[in-house]
Amino acid sequence: MQDFATVFQQARLGDPDATGRLMQMIYPDLRQLAKSRLRHSGHLTLLNTTELVAELWLRLQNLQQLPGSQRYFFLAYAAKAMRTIVIDYVRKRQAQRHGGGVDHISLDEELLISHPDTSELLRVHEALTELEQLEPRLAQLVELRYFAGLTEEEAAEFLGVARRTVQRDWLKARAWLYEALRR
């Protein structure tokens, strides 16, 4: 069996068989990422794990644009893309809830369906986007650790820093996000 980097490079060069093998190799990891991503926000998007992975795979069809050829580079990129997909769905649902260009009709209170609060997820996304502007490495570390599920060692290798730096940055990023969400 070939390693991930070899299959990834073959898929990048347009080999359809390699693309299929790549999907088979990475699918369990993508499902795990999607489960993790949807654990806190799935009810806000109405997406399930399979749908999120399928949407991600459609967005990743141009493999030439993906950075690196290591599995963790791919998973880090996938985690960021999943975050974007979820936020897009949340915004779409929120727009629909607020009219979406449709005429409003009065309904009895008993007929109204309660909608989950999407503002918290959007606040987290906005805080992470703000952190990206101020401290890109901290934001990237949050993506790697929280969304991609990388270990401290894997994140350190990905970022090209020492494990201790990752530990300090992780504390700093979590504290910054906590304060940003309290505002």
Secondary structure, DSSP 8 states (H G I E B T S, - for coil): ---HHHHHHHHHTT-HHHHHHHHHHHHHHHHHHHHHHHHHHHHHHT--HHHHHHHHHHHT--GGGS--SSHHHHHHHHHHHHHHHHHHHHHHHHHHHTTTT-------GGG-------HHHHHHHHHHHHHHHH-HHHHHHHIIIIIS---HHHHHHHHTS-HHHHHHHHHHHHHHHHHHHH-
